[in-house]
Amino acid sequence: MPKMIQVKVSLADTEQEAIDLAVRDWPNGGMAFPKGGYSQSEDFEIMAKMVEGKHFKNRVLTTADLDKHVSICSTSSISDSTRSMSTM
């Protein structure tokens, strides 16, 4: 049976750079709450200012070594790779 997995990735030369890029370019990726009730761009701008790198943990894969993570996904089952990636 086919399975689908969605992986959000920020890739850079260093782990910290990947986190910084995610915070700067994709702050909503670090917002761990429903955003359906917010329709004004001003609301998102205010919330984006509160997002920090720590908010991306277990939500977005930030890495300097994409090959390491690709090998985890290709050699594990979906549930195993999700569990492994959430601990990184």
Sequence and secondary structure as in RCSB ss.txt:
>XXXX:A:sequence
MPKMIQVKVSLADTEQEAIDLAVRDWPNGGMAFPKGGYSQSEDFEIMAKMVEGKHFKNRVLTTADLDKHVSICST
SSISDSTRSMSTM
>XXXX:A:secstr
        EEE SSHHHHHHHHHHH GGGG  S  TT   HHHHHHHHTT  GGGGTTTSEEES HHHHHHHHHH
S HHHHHHHHHT 
